[in-house]
Amino acid sequence: MAAMRDAYHEELAALTDRLVEMTRLVRSAMSRGTTALLDADLQLAESVISQDNEVDRLHQELEASIFELMALQQPVAVDLRAVITALRMAADLERMGDLAEHIAKLARMRHPESAIPAALRDTFVEMGAIAENLITKAGSCIASRDIELAKELEEDDDAMDRRHRRLFRILLSKDWEHGIEAAIDITLAGRYYERYADHAVRVARDVVYLVTGTRDVDAIPG
């Protein structure tokens, strides 16, 4: 019986390892996707698009492991929270991989030109850096279950939202001179980064829920 319980907890720990690996993959995808977008790097864009299959594979493996655990072990209490939050986090991470892929596809579509006008390059550099910081912290939260670090992601997401709003102010200004096609590209790209950040925050909130049993981050003492 003890050996069975040990194996069970090893399987639970393996879920965490898979989630952390997914964060590494989607961080790499976002980093390379941003570079492809800004530099019109077709080869890099193609690598992001092709490697999204790896994120999807990990997601499917994790889902299968969770369903098997639930069927065979019938987890309760904290263990049940662990498998439920792992399932939710995997879905968010898979979606983040898709969003990085969308950015790469935008880069591919506009190649050999960059989809980002020079005047907005710095804003997208900042958004890419925020996105990478968010997923790095999310991975650390999953591995360490550090709720103080998880709470930081809310502030980082606010920084992303400010850049997103800045894009719209520029797009709607009378000085916009890059045409409708570029405006559509900017709108799409900005939305991809903003949604990527939102999913990272959802992952952090699931870590908070796993540790505390509540999703109300503000109710947790600092």
Summary of the structure (lengths in Angstrom):
residues: 222
radius of gyration: 19.2
end to end distance: 40.3
largest distance: 71.9
contacts: 746
relative contact order: 0.14
helix: 87%
strand: 0%
